[in-house]
Amino acid sequence: MVPVNLKQLEYFVRVAELGSFSKAALILNIAQPALSRQVRLLETDLHVTLLTRNGRGVVLTEVGQRLFDHSIGILQLVARAAEDVAAARDEPAGRIVIGLPPSIGRRLTLPLVEGFRLHLPKARLAIVEGLSTHLTEWIATGRVDLGLIHNPEPNPAIEATPVLEEPLGLVSPTTGRSAKATPLPMADLARFPLILPERTHAMRKLIEIRAALLNLKLDIRLEISGVPAILDLVAAGHGHAVLTRTALASFAAPDAFILRPLVDPALTSTLFLAVSAHKPSTPLGRRAMRLLQDLVVVESVGAAAKGTRVKAAAANNKSR
């Protein structure tokens, strides 16, 4: 067994993240020669080359990438242990990373930051956005402490608790016939040109599985993973989307779109709160989970209210 210095791991991670010894030295407030020496000592102790130096900076070698992935989890675990001890003496403190999917991230970021300032003033919050598949991997590897993910597949590395179930619907511009907010049978979904996320997206998988069970051949015109971009394309007349009301409320103007619930059978998406199955919970983590759960409920109620206003606006436009 080779003893590994935690400070050397920290230096190595920062150099790898920034891709430069000079930038890392500035951030770490250490002389660049001393930083280079510590990373070389780590390479010497492990008998491997971790970084490849070039004219533009440094890049990870294959074994360096493996150590980098391990180091992220190790350093976060050490920090979490220290924070847990400190929190036992006082209110929850330390740093926590929360992952949010783009479909709900915009609506939750501001209230989440304000909630931390009000209820957890000694905690440091970091928020990252990513697709559910990416967030699942980041939570499992320790890069993210907890997060919201859509329809996760079974994974022994995470513990997922359902927090919100929402029906999916066809999103169309509020012009012409599409302004009628009547339910749409799933069988009729095949008649519409669709703009869907790419195949690794949790929502895309859910839609395609249901379509396959019903022997439907979907007309997928475009594959776009960003909800704002999808809605821009829908508004411009390039097709229709399949989204939840919360996702629609995050980006749409009140009267820009109409949402027709999918029925016969209904298609629903479930949002889960996920944490690592292998890391002990901390007071800060538990408080953050409760805060996030409460905000999801509040935002879903707000999205429903906004949906009511969208229907009213569409009806008014049609009457004019």
N, C-alpha and C positions, 0 to 999 in steps of 0.2 A: 504494500500500500504506500502510495506517495502522498506525503502531507501537502495539502493545498492551502495556500494563504488566501483568506477571504478578501483581503485588500487587493491582492493581485488579480483575483477574479473580478472584482469591481472595476479595476483599471482596464482589464481586458474587455469586459462588456462595453464600457464606455467608448473605448477606441473602436470596437467593432460596430457599434451603433452609429458613430459619427463618421467612420471610414477615414479617420485622420488622427495621427498622434498629436499634431499641433492643436487641433480643435479640442480634443479630449483634455490636453494639458491645461488649456484655458478654463474649461468647465470645472476640472478637478482642482484647479489652483495649485498645480505642481509643475516643476520644471520639466520640459520635454525630455531631456536626456535621462532624468530619473524615471520618468514614466516608461520610456523605451526599455530601460534596464529591468524594470520590474516585470514587464511582459516577456522579455527574453528569458528571465529567470524562470518564469512559469513554463515557457516552452522547454527549457533545459530540464527542469524537474520532471516534466511529463514525457520527455524524449520525443516530442512531436513539433511540427511547424503549424502554428495556429493561424498566422496571418501572412499573406503574400504582399510584399511591398512593391509599389509601382510609382510612377511619376505623379499620379493623381492622388495617392493616398494608400490605403490598405484594403484588402478584401479577405474574407474568411476562406480558409481552405476547407475541404470536406470535414476533416476531423475538428477543425476550428468551429464549424457550424454546429457540430454535435456538442462540443463543450459549451458553446454559447447558449444553446437551448437548455442544457442542464444548469448553467450558471444563473440564468434568469430565475428559475425556480428556487435555486439554493439561496440566492440573495434575498428574494422576496420572503422565503420562509424564515430566514434569520431576522429580517426586519419585522415580520409579523410576530415573531416570538418576543422581541423587545417591546413592540407595541402592546402586546397582550399583557405583559408584566406591568407596563406603565398604566394601562387602562384599568387594571385591577386595583390600582391605588387611587385612580381619579376617573374622570369621564373619558369615554372612548377617544383615543388619539391615534395619530399615525397616518399613513397613506393607504388609500384603497383605490383600485382600478375597477371601474364598472363599464361593461360593454353593452351597447344598445344597437339594435338593428335600425337601418335607415328609415324604415317605415314608421317608426315611433320615436326615433331619437330626437328629431327636431322639437317635438312637443314636450318631451321629458327633460331635455337638457337644462333649460332655464329653471323650472321648478325644482329640479334635483339640486342644482347649485344653490339656490335660495334656501332649500330645506336643510342642506348641510351647514350653511352659514347660521341658520337659526337654531338648529337642534344639535349640531355636531361641530361647534366652532373650532375645536382643537384638531379636527381631522383634516387631512389634505386629500381632495378628490381629484381623480383623473378619469376622464370619460373617453372611450374609444368607440367608434362606429364600425360595424362590419356585418357581413351576411351571417346568417345563423350558423352555417357550416364552419365559417372562420372563427366565430365567437366560441363555438363548442371546442374547437382545437385549442384556442388560447386559454380557455378556462381549464381544460384538462392538463395543459402544460404549465400552468401557473402564471402566465403573462397577464391574465385578467382574473380578478378575485371573484366576481359574480357578474351575471349578465342576464339579459332577456333574450330568449331564442324562440323561434317559431318551429313547432312540430318536429322536435328533435328525434332522431333515430336512437334506439337503445345503445347506451354507451356506459360501460362500467366505470369510466373515469370521472363521470359527472353525476350529480344528484339534481334532478329537475322536478320542480313543483308547478303544476298548472296554476296560473293566476288570472287568465282571461280567455274566454272563448268567444270568437266573433264570427258571424256569417260572412261569407265571401259574396261579392256581387259583381255584375258587369258594369264597368264605368264607361260612360259615354258623354259626349258634349250635350249641353242642354238645349240643343237646337233640333228642330224637326221632330220626327217620331220618337227619337231616342230620349226626349225629355219626359216621356211617360215613365214614372217610377214603379211600374207594375212588375211583379215577380217574373223571373224568366226560368222556364224549365231547363234543366241541365241539357236535355237533348237538343235544345235550340242554340246552345253555345257554339255548336259547329258552324252555324250560319254566319258568324261574325269574324271579320279579320282581327286577329288578336296581337297585342303587343305584350309579351311576357318576359320575365327574367330568364337568364340562361339556365341550363339544365341542373346546375348544382344548387340553385336557389330552392329553399324549403317550400316556398309557395308554388313554384313551378312543378316540383315533384308531386305535391298534393293534388294539383289540378290534373296532371297527366295520369296519375294512378286512378283517379275517379273516372276520367274520360275512357281509359282502357277498360275499366270494369263495365262501362256502358257501351263499349264498342263504338266510341265516337272518334272521328278523325278531325282533330282541331286544325283550324286554318291559322297557323302562326306566321305572321308576316315579318315581325321584327323581334329580336331578342335584346332587351335592354334591362340591365339590373338596377338602375337608379330610378326610384319612384318619381322624383321631380321630372326627370327626362321623359319617363313614360307618360306622365300627365301632359307635358308640353306637346308630345306627339299626338296624344288623344285629342287635345284641344285644337291641334292643327289639322285634324281629320285623317290621320294616317292609320287609324284603327281604334280598337277598344281594349281596355285593360280589365283584369280581374283582381280586385283588391278588397281589403276590409274598410269599414267606415273610418276607423282610426287612421289608417294610412292615407285615406283620401282627405280627411280633415287636417292632416299635418301640412298639406301643401296647396290645397285647392282654394280658390276664391269661392265665396259662398254660393254664387250662382253659375260657376263655370262648368260643373259636371253633375250628372245624375247617376245614382247608384241603384241598379236593379238587383234585388236579392236572387240568388240562384236557388231553385227549389226542384223538388221531384227527381232526385233527392236533394236536400239542402247540403251545401258544402260549407264547412266551418274550418277556421284556422284557430289553433290554440297557442297562446303565448305562455311560455314557461320561464320561471325564475331558476337559473342554474348556478351551481357552485361546484367546486372540486369535491370528489368523493374521498380524496386521500389527504386533505388538509384539515386540521382542526379549526373549528369556527372560533372567531374572536368576538369580544363585545362590540367592536366597531363593525365587523361584518354582520352581526345579527341586527344591530340598529339600522345599518344601511339597507338590509333586506326588507325590514319592516317599512322603512320610508319608501323604498322603491315600489313595494306592493301597494301601499296606500296611494301613491301617485298614479300608478297604472289604473286603479279604480276611478280616481278623480278624472283623469284624462279620457277614459272610455265614456264616462258620463257626459263630459264636455263634447266629445265627438258625436255622441248620439243627439245632443241638443243642436249641434251645428248641422247635422244631417237633416233635422226637422226644418231648420231655416233654409237649407238648400232646396228641399222639396217645395217649400212655400214660394221661394224665389222663382223656381222653374214654372210653377203654376201661374204666377203673376206674369212672367214673360210670355207664356202661351196665351193668356187671356188678352194680352195687349195685341 
